[in-house]
Amino acid sequence: MILNEDTFTVYAAKHYDMKKAASVDEFYDDLKRFIYLRRLLKKYYGGGELSERLILNHIIVIFNLFD
């Protein structure tokens, strides 16, 4: 499977731990963590402030929810 913007949601759903989610809305809320993490990293690389704990927190949650 070639991973791009169109297939990302399917790939994420395949590797999502459904035991920890109560609904499809929670799945999409967890997917938003990738977007927020990317935004934090872009802000840092653009010369902004580094929020180490916030970035690490999102990475830990992502690794716990997705295989």
Stockholm file with secondary structure:
# STOCKHOLM 1.0

chainA/1-67         MILNEDTFTVYAAKHYDMKKAASVDEFYDDLKRFIYLRRLLKKYYGGGELSERLILNHIIVIFNLFD
#=GR chainA/1-67 SS CCCSTTTHHHHHHHTBCGGGCSSHHHHHHHHHHHHHHHHHHHHHHTTCCCCHHHHHHHHHHHHHHBC
#=GC SS_cons        CCCSTTTHHHHHHHTBCGGGCSSHHHHHHHHHHHHHHHHHHHHHHTTCCCCHHHHHHHHHHHHHHBC
//
